[in-house]
Amino acid sequence: TETVQGLEDVSTYPNLLAELVKRGWTDAELRGLAGENVLRVLTRAETVASRLRKARPASTKTIEQLDRRITP
């Protein structure tokens, strides 16, 4: 996984947005990047979750069971 230097995590987003303002991004474009993108992703995740709930029952496995590595 590659990380852009200076954008290692979400704490640096204000710096990103400030730079985009300097480059002429509009408020609408910034809203799209900062908030509306997140809302779009969450809405899509809810749609997929709803479809999966109808297709199969919820898993009862624990994280430890799911993360167990099986070696041959």
CHARMM internal coordinates of N, CA and C (Angstrom, degrees):
IC EDIT
DIST 1 N 1 CA 1.4488
DIST 1 CA 1 C 1.5166
ANGL 1 N 1 CA 1 C 109.02
DIST 1 C 2 N 1.2999
ANGL 1 CA 1 C 2 N 115.81
DIHE 1 N 1 CA 1 C 2 N 132.78
DIST 2 N 2 CA 1.4637
ANGL 1 C 2 N 2 CA 120.02
DIHE 1 CA 1 C 2 N 2 CA 178.40
DIST 2 CA 2 C 1.5147
ANGL 2 N 2 CA 2 C 109.67
DIHE 1 C 2 N 2 CA 2 C -100.96
DIST 2 C 3 N 1.3228
ANGL 2 CA 2 C 3 N 115.90
DIHE 2 N 2 CA 2 C 3 N 143.43
DIST 3 N 3 CA 1.4536
ANGL 2 C 3 N 3 CA 122.34
DIHE 2 CA 2 C 3 N 3 CA 176.53
DIST 3 CA 3 C 1.5166
ANGL 3 N 3 CA 3 C 108.20
DIHE 2 C 3 N 3 CA 3 C -122.27
DIST 3 C 4 N 1.3046
ANGL 3 CA 3 C 4 N 116.17
DIHE 3 N 3 CA 3 C 4 N 134.26
DIST 4 N 4 CA 1.4568
ANGL 3 C 4 N 4 CA 120.71
DIHE 3 CA 3 C 4 N 4 CA 177.60
DIST 4 CA 4 C 1.5233
ANGL 4 N 4 CA 4 C 108.12
DIHE 3 C 4 N 4 CA 4 C -73.30
DIST 4 C 5 N 1.3150
ANGL 4 CA 4 C 5 N 116.62
DIHE 4 N 4 CA 4 C 5 N 129.19
DIST 5 N 5 CA 1.4613
ANGL 4 C 5 N 5 CA 120.46
DIHE 4 CA 4 C 5 N 5 CA 179.93
DIST 5 CA 5 C 1.5298
ANGL 5 N 5 CA 5 C 109.48
DIHE 4 C 5 N 5 CA 5 C -59.80
DIST 5 C 6 N 1.3280
ANGL 5 CA 5 C 6 N 115.69
DIHE 5 N 5 CA 5 C 6 N 128.31
DIST 6 N 6 CA 1.4475
ANGL 5 C 6 N 6 CA 121.19
DIHE 5 CA 5 C 6 N 6 CA -178.05
DIST 6 CA 6 C 1.5202
ANGL 6 N 6 CA 6 C 113.44
DIHE 5 C 6 N 6 CA 6 C 93.66
DIST 6 C 7 N 1.3428
ANGL 6 CA 6 C 7 N 116.49
DIHE 6 N 6 CA 6 C 7 N -8.19
DIST 7 N 7 CA 1.4718
ANGL 6 C 7 N 7 CA 121.20
DIHE 6 CA 6 C 7 N 7 CA 177.65
DIST 7 CA 7 C 1.5322
ANGL 7 N 7 CA 7 C 109.75
DIHE 6 C 7 N 7 CA 7 C -128.12
DIST 7 C 8 N 1.3058
ANGL 7 CA 7 C 8 N 115.72
DIHE 7 N 7 CA 7 C 8 N 48.37
DIST 8 N 8 CA 1.4579
ANGL 7 C 8 N 8 CA 121.15
DIHE 7 CA 7 C 8 N 8 CA -174.86
DIST 8 CA 8 C 1.5266
ANGL 8 N 8 CA 8 C 112.82
DIHE 7 C 8 N 8 CA 8 C -69.33
DIST 8 C 9 N 1.3312
ANGL 8 CA 8 C 9 N 117.22
DIHE 8 N 8 CA 8 C 9 N -29.21
DIST 9 N 9 CA 1.4667
ANGL 8 C 9 N 9 CA 120.24
DIHE 8 CA 8 C 9 N 9 CA 178.96
DIST 9 CA 9 C 1.5240
ANGL 9 N 9 CA 9 C 109.26
DIHE 8 C 9 N 9 CA 9 C -156.88
DIST 9 C 10 N 1.3255
ANGL 9 CA 9 C 10 N 116.10
DIHE 9 N 9 CA 9 C 10 N -179.09
DIST 10 N 10 CA 1.4618
ANGL 9 C 10 N 10 CA 120.56
DIHE 9 CA 9 C 10 N 10 CA -174.08
DIST 10 CA 10 C 1.5264
ANGL 10 N 10 CA 10 C 113.64
DIHE 9 C 10 N 10 CA 10 C -66.53
DIST 10 C 11 N 1.3207
ANGL 10 CA 10 C 11 N 117.70
DIHE 10 N 10 CA 10 C 11 N -16.81
DIST 11 N 11 CA 1.4690
ANGL 10 C 11 N 11 CA 119.42
DIHE 10 CA 10 C 11 N 11 CA 179.14
DIST 11 CA 11 C 1.5233
ANGL 11 N 11 CA 11 C 111.91
DIHE 10 C 11 N 11 CA 11 C -65.38
DIST 11 C 12 N 1.3198
ANGL 11 CA 11 C 12 N 116.65
DIHE 11 N 11 CA 11 C 12 N -16.79
DIST 12 N 12 CA 1.4696
ANGL 11 C 12 N 12 CA 120.72
DIHE 11 CA 11 C 12 N 12 CA -179.00
DIST 12 CA 12 C 1.5277
ANGL 12 N 12 CA 12 C 112.66
DIHE 11 C 12 N 12 CA 12 C -95.41
DIST 12 C 13 N 1.3332
ANGL 12 CA 12 C 13 N 117.94
DIHE 12 N 12 CA 12 C 13 N -0.13
DIST 13 N 13 CA 1.4660
ANGL 12 C 13 N 13 CA 120.77
DIHE 12 CA 12 C 13 N 13 CA -179.25
DIST 13 CA 13 C 1.5262
ANGL 13 N 13 CA 13 C 113.60
DIHE 12 C 13 N 13 CA 13 C -57.94
DIST 13 C 14 N 1.3369
ANGL 13 CA 13 C 14 N 119.27
DIHE 13 N 13 CA 13 C 14 N -38.24
DIST 14 N 14 CA 1.4694
ANGL 13 C 14 N 14 CA 117.39
DIHE 13 CA 13 C 14 N 14 CA 176.99
DIST 14 CA 14 C 1.5328
ANGL 14 N 14 CA 14 C 112.24
DIHE 13 C 14 N 14 CA 14 C -57.58
DIST 14 C 15 N 1.3260
ANGL 14 CA 14 C 15 N 117.23
DIHE 14 N 14 CA 14 C 15 N -37.45
DIST 15 N 15 CA 1.4620
ANGL 14 C 15 N 15 CA 120.42
DIHE 14 CA 14 C 15 N 15 CA 177.33
DIST 15 CA 15 C 1.5262
ANGL 15 N 15 CA 15 C 110.91
DIHE 14 C 15 N 15 CA 15 C -65.11
DIST 15 C 16 N 1.3324
ANGL 15 CA 15 C 16 N 116.17
DIHE 15 N 15 CA 15 C 16 N -40.50
DIST 16 N 16 CA 1.4609
ANGL 15 C 16 N 16 CA 120.50
DIHE 15 CA 15 C 16 N 16 CA 177.99
DIST 16 CA 16 C 1.5238
ANGL 16 N 16 CA 16 C 110.27
DIHE 15 C 16 N 16 CA 16 C -62.25
DIST 16 C 17 N 1.3192
ANGL 16 CA 16 C 17 N 116.66
DIHE 16 N 16 CA 16 C 17 N -48.47
DIST 17 N 17 CA 1.4580
ANGL 16 C 17 N 17 CA 120.27
DIHE 16 CA 16 C 17 N 17 CA -178.92
DIST 17 CA 17 C 1.5255
ANGL 17 N 17 CA 17 C 111.33
DIHE 16 C 17 N 17 CA 17 C -62.94
DIST 17 C 18 N 1.3238
ANGL 17 CA 17 C 18 N 117.06
DIHE 17 N 17 CA 17 C 18 N -39.95
DIST 18 N 18 CA 1.4688
ANGL 17 C 18 N 18 CA 120.18
DIHE 17 CA 17 C 18 N 18 CA 177.96
DIST 18 CA 18 C 1.5272
ANGL 18 N 18 CA 18 C 110.71
DIHE 17 C 18 N 18 CA 18 C -61.65
DIST 18 C 19 N 1.3128
ANGL 18 CA 18 C 19 N 116.84
DIHE 18 N 18 CA 18 C 19 N -40.67
DIST 19 N 19 CA 1.4651
ANGL 18 C 19 N 19 CA 120.46
DIHE 18 CA 18 C 19 N 19 CA 179.10
DIST 19 CA 19 C 1.5250
ANGL 19 N 19 CA 19 C 110.66
DIHE 18 C 19 N 19 CA 19 C -66.21
DIST 19 C 20 N 1.3206
ANGL 19 CA 19 C 20 N 116.98
DIHE 19 N 19 CA 19 C 20 N -39.36
DIST 20 N 20 CA 1.4643
ANGL 19 C 20 N 20 CA 119.91
DIHE 19 CA 19 C 20 N 20 CA 179.22
DIST 20 CA 20 C 1.5281
ANGL 20 N 20 CA 20 C 110.99
DIHE 19 C 20 N 20 CA 20 C -66.43
DIST 20 C 21 N 1.3289
ANGL 20 CA 20 C 21 N 117.21
DIHE 20 N 20 CA 20 C 21 N -36.38
DIST 21 N 21 CA 1.4702
ANGL 20 C 21 N 21 CA 120.61
DIHE 20 CA 20 C 21 N 21 CA 175.11
DIST 21 CA 21 C 1.5210
ANGL 21 N 21 CA 21 C 109.71
DIHE 20 C 21 N 21 CA 21 C -60.44
DIST 21 C 22 N 1.3279
ANGL 21 CA 21 C 22 N 116.21
DIHE 21 N 21 CA 21 C 22 N -44.32
DIST 22 N 22 CA 1.4706
ANGL 21 C 22 N 22 CA 120.55
DIHE 21 CA 21 C 22 N 22 CA 178.18
DIST 22 CA 22 C 1.5277
ANGL 22 N 22 CA 22 C 111.33
DIHE 21 C 22 N 22 CA 22 C -59.54
DIST 22 C 23 N 1.3226
ANGL 22 CA 22 C 23 N 115.75
DIHE 22 N 22 CA 22 C 23 N -30.95
DIST 23 N 23 CA 1.4642
ANGL 22 C 23 N 23 CA 120.58
DIHE 22 CA 22 C 23 N 23 CA -177.86
DIST 23 CA 23 C 1.5255
ANGL 23 N 23 CA 23 C 112.64
DIHE 22 C 23 N 23 CA 23 C -88.99
DIST 23 C 24 N 1.3346
ANGL 23 CA 23 C 24 N 116.20
DIHE 23 N 23 CA 23 C 24 N 5.82
DIST 24 N 24 CA 1.4495
ANGL 23 C 24 N 24 CA 119.38
DIHE 23 CA 23 C 24 N 24 CA 172.59
DIST 24 CA 24 C 1.5186
ANGL 24 N 24 CA 24 C 116.96
DIHE 23 C 24 N 24 CA 24 C 95.52
DIST 24 C 25 N 1.3197
ANGL 24 CA 24 C 25 N 118.67
DIHE 24 N 24 CA 24 C 25 N 10.89
DIST 25 N 25 CA 1.4561
ANGL 24 C 25 N 25 CA 120.22
DIHE 24 CA 24 C 25 N 25 CA 178.05
DIST 25 CA 25 C 1.5290
ANGL 25 N 25 CA 25 C 109.24
DIHE 24 C 25 N 25 CA 25 C -64.62
DIST 25 C 26 N 1.3169
ANGL 25 CA 25 C 26 N 116.16
DIHE 25 N 25 CA 25 C 26 N 142.47
DIST 26 N 26 CA 1.4600
ANGL 25 C 26 N 26 CA 121.29
DIHE 25 CA 25 C 26 N 26 CA 178.82
DIST 26 CA 26 C 1.5289
ANGL 26 N 26 CA 26 C 109.98
DIHE 25 C 26 N 26 CA 26 C -84.36
DIST 26 C 27 N 1.3487
ANGL 26 CA 26 C 27 N 115.15
DIHE 26 N 26 CA 26 C 27 N 165.20
DIST 27 N 27 CA 1.4679
ANGL 26 C 27 N 27 CA 119.58
DIHE 26 CA 26 C 27 N 27 CA 176.62
DIST 27 CA 27 C 1.5237
ANGL 27 N 27 CA 27 C 110.99
DIHE 26 C 27 N 27 CA 27 C -58.66
DIST 27 C 28 N 1.3183
ANGL 27 CA 27 C 28 N 116.93
DIHE 27 N 27 CA 27 C 28 N -39.91
DIST 28 N 28 CA 1.4649
ANGL 27 C 28 N 28 CA 120.56
DIHE 27 CA 27 C 28 N 28 CA 179.38
DIST 28 CA 28 C 1.5293
ANGL 28 N 28 CA 28 C 111.26
DIHE 27 C 28 N 28 CA 28 C -62.83
DIST 28 C 29 N 1.3171
ANGL 28 CA 28 C 29 N 117.18
DIHE 28 N 28 CA 28 C 29 N -41.58
DIST 29 N 29 CA 1.4610
ANGL 28 C 29 N 29 CA 120.72
DIHE 28 CA 28 C 29 N 29 CA 178.82
DIST 29 CA 29 C 1.5271
ANGL 29 N 29 CA 29 C 110.64
DIHE 28 C 29 N 29 CA 29 C -65.70
DIST 29 C 30 N 1.3203
ANGL 29 CA 29 C 30 N 116.40
DIHE 29 N 29 CA 29 C 30 N -41.36
DIST 30 N 30 CA 1.4607
ANGL 29 C 30 N 30 CA 120.36
DIHE 29 CA 29 C 30 N 30 CA 179.28
DIST 30 CA 30 C 1.5300
ANGL 30 N 30 CA 30 C 111.01
DIHE 29 C 30 N 30 CA 30 C -65.32
DIST 30 C 31 N 1.3484
ANGL 30 CA 30 C 31 N 117.00
DIHE 30 N 30 CA 30 C 31 N -40.54
DIST 31 N 31 CA 1.4670
ANGL 30 C 31 N 31 CA 120.69
DIHE 30 CA 30 C 31 N 31 CA 176.34
DIST 31 CA 31 C 1.5238
ANGL 31 N 31 CA 31 C 109.98
DIHE 30 C 31 N 31 CA 31 C -60.68
DIST 31 C 32 N 1.3144
ANGL 31 CA 31 C 32 N 115.70
DIHE 31 N 31 CA 31 C 32 N -42.49
DIST 32 N 32 CA 1.4574
ANGL 31 C 32 N 32 CA 119.72
DIHE 31 CA 31 C 32 N 32 CA 179.17
DIST 32 CA 32 C 1.5120
ANGL 32 N 32 CA 32 C 112.30
DIHE 31 C 32 N 32 CA 32 C -59.67
DIST 32 C 33 N 1.3042
ANGL 32 CA 32 C 33 N 116.28
DIHE 32 N 32 CA 32 C 33 N -43.52
DIST 33 N 33 CA 1.4602
ANGL 32 C 33 N 33 CA 121.19
DIHE 32 CA 32 C 33 N 33 CA -179.70
DIST 33 CA 33 C 1.5212
ANGL 33 N 33 CA 33 C 111.52
DIHE 32 C 33 N 33 CA 33 C -71.28
DIST 33 C 34 N 1.3192
ANGL 33 CA 33 C 34 N 116.73
DIHE 33 N 33 CA 33 C 34 N -47.75
DIST 34 N 34 CA 1.4561
ANGL 33 C 34 N 34 CA 121.18
DIHE 33 CA 33 C 34 N 34 CA -171.06
DIST 34 CA 34 C 1.5196
ANGL 34 N 34 CA 34 C 114.32
DIHE 33 C 34 N 34 CA 34 C -80.76
DIST 34 C 35 N 1.3128
ANGL 34 CA 34 C 35 N 117.91
DIHE 34 N 34 CA 34 C 35 N -35.24
DIST 35 N 35 CA 1.4516
ANGL 34 C 35 N 35 CA 118.40
DIHE 34 CA 34 C 35 N 35 CA -173.43
DIST 35 CA 35 C 1.5013
ANGL 35 N 35 CA 35 C 114.80
DIHE 34 C 35 N 35 CA 35 C -123.61
DIST 35 C 36 N 1.2982
ANGL 35 CA 35 C 36 N 116.45
DIHE 35 N 35 CA 35 C 36 N -47.55
DIST 36 N 36 CA 1.4524
ANGL 35 C 36 N 36 CA 119.29
DIHE 35 CA 35 C 36 N 36 CA -174.21
DIST 36 CA 36 C 1.5228
ANGL 36 N 36 CA 36 C 112.18
DIHE 35 C 36 N 36 CA 36 C -67.76
DIST 36 C 37 N 1.3218
ANGL 36 CA 36 C 37 N 117.09
DIHE 36 N 36 CA 36 C 37 N -30.44
DIST 37 N 37 CA 1.4605
ANGL 36 C 37 N 37 CA 120.11
DIHE 36 CA 36 C 37 N 37 CA 175.67
DIST 37 CA 37 C 1.5240
ANGL 37 N 37 CA 37 C 109.76
DIHE 36 C 37 N 37 CA 37 C -62.79
DIST 37 C 38 N 1.3282
ANGL 37 CA 37 C 38 N 115.99
DIHE 37 N 37 CA 37 C 38 N -44.48
DIST 38 N 38 CA 1.4638
ANGL 37 C 38 N 38 CA 120.62
DIHE 37 CA 37 C 38 N 38 CA -179.63
DIST 38 CA 38 C 1.5235
ANGL 38 N 38 CA 38 C 109.89
DIHE 37 C 38 N 38 CA 38 C -63.27
DIST 38 C 39 N 1.3202
ANGL 38 CA 38 C 39 N 117.04
DIHE 38 N 38 CA 38 C 39 N -44.84
DIST 39 N 39 CA 1.4609
ANGL 38 C 39 N 39 CA 119.98
DIHE 38 CA 38 C 39 N 39 CA 179.18
DIST 39 CA 39 C 1.5222
ANGL 39 N 39 CA 39 C 111.72
DIHE 38 C 39 N 39 CA 39 C -62.19
DIST 39 C 40 N 1.3222
ANGL 39 CA 39 C 40 N 117.12
DIHE 39 N 39 CA 39 C 40 N -38.95
DIST 40 N 40 CA 1.4643
ANGL 39 C 40 N 40 CA 120.90
DIHE 39 CA 39 C 40 N 40 CA 178.18
DIST 40 CA 40 C 1.5281
ANGL 40 N 40 CA 40 C 110.09
DIHE 39 C 40 N 40 CA 40 C -62.35
DIST 40 C 41 N 1.3229
ANGL 40 CA 40 C 41 N 117.07
DIHE 40 N 40 CA 40 C 41 N -44.07
DIST 41 N 41 CA 1.4644
ANGL 40 C 41 N 41 CA 120.99
DIHE 40 CA 40 C 41 N 41 CA -179.31
DIST 41 CA 41 C 1.5244
ANGL 41 N 41 CA 41 C 110.69
DIHE 40 C 41 N 41 CA 41 C -65.50
DIST 41 C 42 N 1.3432
ANGL 41 CA 41 C 42 N 117.25
DIHE 41 N 41 CA 41 C 42 N -44.01
DIST 42 N 42 CA 1.4569
ANGL 41 C 42 N 42 CA 120.24
DIHE 41 CA 41 C 42 N 42 CA 179.83
DIST 42 CA 42 C 1.5276
ANGL 42 N 42 CA 42 C 111.83
DIHE 41 C 42 N 42 CA 42 C -64.25
DIST 42 C 43 N 1.3164
ANGL 42 CA 42 C 43 N 116.55
DIHE 42 N 42 CA 42 C 43 N -39.39
DIST 43 N 43 CA 1.4656
ANGL 42 C 43 N 43 CA 120.51
DIHE 42 CA 42 C 43 N 43 CA 177.45
DIST 43 CA 43 C 1.5207
ANGL 43 N 43 CA 43 C 110.45
DIHE 42 C 43 N 43 CA 43 C -62.14
DIST 43 C 44 N 1.3163
ANGL 43 CA 43 C 44 N 116.31
DIHE 43 N 43 CA 43 C 44 N -43.79
DIST 44 N 44 CA 1.4705
ANGL 43 C 44 N 44 CA 120.72
DIHE 43 CA 43 C 44 N 44 CA 178.26
DIST 44 CA 44 C 1.5261
ANGL 44 N 44 CA 44 C 111.02
DIHE 43 C 44 N 44 CA 44 C -64.41
DIST 44 C 45 N 1.3300
ANGL 44 CA 44 C 45 N 117.53
DIHE 44 N 44 CA 44 C 45 N -40.09
DIST 45 N 45 CA 1.4630
ANGL 44 C 45 N 45 CA 120.94
DIHE 44 CA 44 C 45 N 45 CA 178.70
DIST 45 CA 45 C 1.5251
ANGL 45 N 45 CA 45 C 110.61
DIHE 44 C 45 N 45 CA 45 C -62.84
DIST 45 C 46 N 1.3171
ANGL 45 CA 45 C 46 N 117.86
DIHE 45 N 45 CA 45 C 46 N -40.01
DIST 46 N 46 CA 1.4646
ANGL 45 C 46 N 46 CA 121.56
DIHE 45 CA 45 C 46 N 46 CA 177.07
DIST 46 CA 46 C 1.5281
ANGL 46 N 46 CA 46 C 110.98
DIHE 45 C 46 N 46 CA 46 C -63.54
DIST 46 C 47 N 1.3160
ANGL 46 CA 46 C 47 N 117.33
DIHE 46 N 46 CA 46 C 47 N -39.42
DIST 47 N 47 CA 1.4610
ANGL 46 C 47 N 47 CA 121.33
DIHE 46 CA 46 C 47 N 47 CA 178.46
DIST 47 CA 47 C 1.5251
ANGL 47 N 47 CA 47 C 110.71
DIHE 46 C 47 N 47 CA 47 C -62.90
DIST 47 C 48 N 1.3278
ANGL 47 CA 47 C 48 N 116.04
DIHE 47 N 47 CA 47 C 48 N -45.30
DIST 48 N 48 CA 1.4668
ANGL 47 C 48 N 48 CA 120.79
DIHE 47 CA 47 C 48 N 48 CA 179.70
DIST 48 CA 48 C 1.5234
ANGL 48 N 48 CA 48 C 109.80
DIHE 47 C 48 N 48 CA 48 C -65.58
DIST 48 C 49 N 1.3386
ANGL 48 CA 48 C 49 N 117.71
DIHE 48 N 48 CA 48 C 49 N -42.58
DIST 49 N 49 CA 1.4616
ANGL 48 C 49 N 49 CA 121.06
DIHE 48 CA 48 C 49 N 49 CA 179.67
DIST 49 CA 49 C 1.5191
ANGL 49 N 49 CA 49 C 111.11
DIHE 48 C 49 N 49 CA 49 C -60.70
DIST 49 C 50 N 1.3148
ANGL 49 CA 49 C 50 N 116.78
DIHE 49 N 49 CA 49 C 50 N -41.63
DIST 50 N 50 CA 1.4631
ANGL 49 C 50 N 50 CA 121.05
DIHE 49 CA 49 C 50 N 50 CA 178.87
DIST 50 CA 50 C 1.5233
ANGL 50 N 50 CA 50 C 110.85
DIHE 49 C 50 N 50 CA 50 C -62.70
DIST 50 C 51 N 1.3187
ANGL 50 CA 50 C 51 N 115.92
DIHE 50 N 50 CA 50 C 51 N -43.98
DIST 51 N 51 CA 1.4678
ANGL 50 C 51 N 51 CA 120.24
DIHE 50 CA 50 C 51 N 51 CA 178.83
DIST 51 CA 51 C 1.5233
ANGL 51 N 51 CA 51 C 110.85
DIHE 50 C 51 N 51 CA 51 C -62.90
DIST 51 C 52 N 1.3378
ANGL 51 CA 51 C 52 N 117.67
DIHE 51 N 51 CA 51 C 52 N -42.62
DIST 52 N 52 CA 1.4589
ANGL 51 C 52 N 52 CA 121.24
DIHE 51 CA 51 C 52 N 52 CA -179.06
DIST 52 CA 52 C 1.5249
ANGL 52 N 52 CA 52 C 111.65
DIHE 51 C 52 N 52 CA 52 C -67.13
DIST 52 C 53 N 1.3433
ANGL 52 CA 52 C 53 N 117.58
DIHE 52 N 52 CA 52 C 53 N -37.37
DIST 53 N 53 CA 1.4691
ANGL 52 C 53 N 53 CA 120.57
DIHE 52 CA 52 C 53 N 53 CA 177.90
DIST 53 CA 53 C 1.5229
ANGL 53 N 53 CA 53 C 110.96
DIHE 52 C 53 N 53 CA 53 C -60.32
DIST 53 C 54 N 1.3149
ANGL 53 CA 53 C 54 N 116.96
DIHE 53 N 53 CA 53 C 54 N -35.07
DIST 54 N 54 CA 1.4626
ANGL 53 C 54 N 54 CA 120.93
DIHE 53 CA 53 C 54 N 54 CA 179.08
DIST 54 CA 54 C 1.5312
ANGL 54 N 54 CA 54 C 111.59
DIHE 53 C 54 N 54 CA 54 C -75.59
DIST 54 C 55 N 1.3180
ANGL 54 CA 54 C 55 N 116.92
DIHE 54 N 54 CA 54 C 55 N -28.42
DIST 55 N 55 CA 1.4641
ANGL 54 C 55 N 55 CA 121.70
DIHE 54 CA 54 C 55 N 55 CA -174.30
DIST 55 CA 55 C 1.5268
ANGL 55 N 55 CA 55 C 113.20
DIHE 54 C 55 N 55 CA 55 C -84.31
DIST 55 C 56 N 1.3438
ANGL 55 CA 55 C 56 N 117.26
DIHE 55 N 55 CA 55 C 56 N -30.00
DIST 56 N 56 CA 1.4715
ANGL 55 C 56 N 56 CA 118.95
DIHE 55 CA 55 C 56 N 56 CA -178.02
DIST 56 CA 56 C 1.5205
ANGL 56 N 56 CA 56 C 109.47
DIHE 55 C 56 N 56 CA 56 C -158.00
DIST 56 C 57 N 1.3283
ANGL 56 CA 56 C 57 N 116.29
DIHE 56 N 56 CA 56 C 57 N 155.88
DIST 57 N 57 CA 1.4648
ANGL 56 C 57 N 57 CA 118.78
DIHE 56 CA 56 C 57 N 57 CA -179.84
DIST 57 CA 57 C 1.5290
ANGL 57 N 57 CA 57 C 110.83
DIHE 56 C 57 N 57 CA 57 C -71.40
DIST 57 C 58 N 1.3211
ANGL 57 CA 57 C 58 N 114.86
DIHE 57 N 57 CA 57 C 58 N 161.46
DIST 58 N 58 CA 1.4637
ANGL 57 C 58 N 58 CA 120.29
DIHE 57 CA 57 C 58 N 58 CA 178.10
DIST 58 CA 58 C 1.5198
ANGL 58 N 58 CA 58 C 110.31
DIHE 57 C 58 N 58 CA 58 C -64.24
DIST 58 C 59 N 1.3034
ANGL 58 CA 58 C 59 N 116.03
DIHE 58 N 58 CA 58 C 59 N 147.29
DIST 59 N 59 CA 1.4533
ANGL 58 C 59 N 59 CA 121.63
DIHE 58 CA 58 C 59 N 59 CA 177.87
DIST 59 CA 59 C 1.5260
ANGL 59 N 59 CA 59 C 109.95
DIHE 58 C 59 N 59 CA 59 C -73.83
DIST 59 C 60 N 1.3238
ANGL 59 CA 59 C 60 N 116.47
DIHE 59 N 59 CA 59 C 60 N 144.31
DIST 60 N 60 CA 1.4631
ANGL 59 C 60 N 60 CA 121.25
DIHE 59 CA 59 C 60 N 60 CA 175.34
DIST 60 CA 60 C 1.5237
ANGL 60 N 60 CA 60 C 111.22
DIHE 59 C 60 N 60 CA 60 C -106.92
DIST 60 C 61 N 1.3270
ANGL 60 CA 60 C 61 N 116.73
DIHE 60 N 60 CA 60 C 61 N 6.10
DIST 61 N 61 CA 1.4602
ANGL 60 C 61 N 61 CA 120.34
DIHE 60 CA 60 C 61 N 61 CA -179.22
DIST 61 CA 61 C 1.5188
ANGL 61 N 61 CA 61 C 110.90
DIHE 60 C 61 N 61 CA 61 C -73.33
DIST 61 C 62 N 1.3220
ANGL 61 CA 61 C 62 N 115.62
DIHE 61 N 61 CA 61 C 62 N 151.29
DIST 62 N 62 CA 1.4521
ANGL 61 C 62 N 62 CA 121.61
DIHE 61 CA 61 C 62 N 62 CA 176.42
DIST 62 CA 62 C 1.5268
ANGL 62 N 62 CA 62 C 109.34
DIHE 61 C 62 N 62 CA 62 C -88.32
DIST 62 C 63 N 1.3041
ANGL 62 CA 62 C 63 N 115.86
DIHE 62 N 62 CA 62 C 63 N 165.34
DIST 63 N 63 CA 1.4613
ANGL 62 C 63 N 63 CA 120.33
DIHE 62 CA 62 C 63 N 63 CA 177.18
DIST 63 CA 63 C 1.5255
ANGL 63 N 63 CA 63 C 109.58
DIHE 62 C 63 N 63 CA 63 C -59.57
DIST 63 C 64 N 1.3204
ANGL 63 CA 63 C 64 N 116.59
DIHE 63 N 63 CA 63 C 64 N -40.11
DIST 64 N 64 CA 1.4667
ANGL 63 C 64 N 64 CA 119.82
DIHE 63 CA 63 C 64 N 64 CA 179.90
DIST 64 CA 64 C 1.5275
ANGL 64 N 64 CA 64 C 110.99
DIHE 63 C 64 N 64 CA 64 C -60.50
DIST 64 C 65 N 1.3303
ANGL 64 CA 64 C 65 N 116.93
DIHE 64 N 64 CA 64 C 65 N -41.04
DIST 65 N 65 CA 1.4615
ANGL 64 C 65 N 65 CA 119.91
DIHE 64 CA 64 C 65 N 65 CA 178.27
DIST 65 CA 65 C 1.5243
ANGL 65 N 65 CA 65 C 111.50
DIHE 64 C 65 N 65 CA 65 C -66.68
DIST 65 C 66 N 1.3103
ANGL 65 CA 65 C 66 N 116.94
DIHE 65 N 65 CA 65 C 66 N -39.37
DIST 66 N 66 CA 1.4609
ANGL 65 C 66 N 66 CA 120.21
DIHE 65 CA 65 C 66 N 66 CA -178.97
DIST 66 CA 66 C 1.5245
ANGL 66 N 66 CA 66 C 112.02
DIHE 65 C 66 N 66 CA 66 C -72.37
DIST 66 C 67 N 1.3059
ANGL 66 CA 66 C 67 N 117.76
DIHE 66 N 66 CA 66 C 67 N -32.24
DIST 67 N 67 CA 1.4618
ANGL 66 C 67 N 67 CA 122.22
DIHE 66 CA 66 C 67 N 67 CA -177.14
DIST 67 CA 67 C 1.5243
ANGL 67 N 67 CA 67 C 113.25
DIHE 66 C 67 N 67 CA 67 C -87.11
DIST 67 C 68 N 1.3157
ANGL 67 CA 67 C 68 N 117.50
DIHE 67 N 67 CA 67 C 68 N -7.41
DIST 68 N 68 CA 1.4678
ANGL 67 C 68 N 68 CA 120.61
DIHE 67 CA 67 C 68 N 68 CA -177.65
DIST 68 CA 68 C 1.5215
ANGL 68 N 68 CA 68 C 109.76
DIHE 67 C 68 N 68 CA 68 C -59.12
DIST 68 C 69 N 1.2988
ANGL 68 CA 68 C 69 N 115.31
DIHE 68 N 68 CA 68 C 69 N 129.49
DIST 69 N 69 CA 1.4620
ANGL 68 C 69 N 69 CA 120.17
DIHE 68 CA 68 C 69 N 69 CA 178.16
DIST 69 CA 69 C 1.5255
ANGL 69 N 69 CA 69 C 108.73
DIHE 68 C 69 N 69 CA 69 C -94.71
DIST 69 C 70 N 1.3119
ANGL 69 CA 69 C 70 N 115.59
DIHE 69 N 69 CA 69 C 70 N 128.73
DIST 70 N 70 CA 1.4607
ANGL 69 C 70 N 70 CA 120.75
DIHE 69 CA 69 C 70 N 70 CA 179.34
DIST 70 CA 70 C 1.5166
ANGL 70 N 70 CA 70 C 107.48
DIHE 69 C 70 N 70 CA 70 C -102.60
DIST 70 C 71 N 1.3315
ANGL 70 CA 70 C 71 N 115.15
DIHE 70 N 70 CA 70 C 71 N 122.61
DIST 71 N 71 CA 1.4723
ANGL 70 C 71 N 71 CA 119.59
DIHE 70 CA 70 C 71 N 71 CA 178.91
DIST 71 CA 71 C 1.5199
ANGL 71 N 71 CA 71 C 108.81
DIHE 70 C 71 N 71 CA 71 C -104.68
DIST 71 C 72 N 1.3225
ANGL 71 CA 71 C 72 N 116.12
DIHE 71 N 71 CA 71 C 72 N 139.57
DIST 72 N 72 CA 1.4809
ANGL 71 C 72 N 72 CA 119.39
DIHE 71 CA 71 C 72 N 72 CA -178.53
DIST 72 CA 72 C 1.5129
ANGL 72 N 72 CA 72 C 113.16
DIHE 71 C 72 N 72 CA 72 C -67.82
END
COOR INIT
IC SEED 1 N 1 CA 1 C
IC BUILD
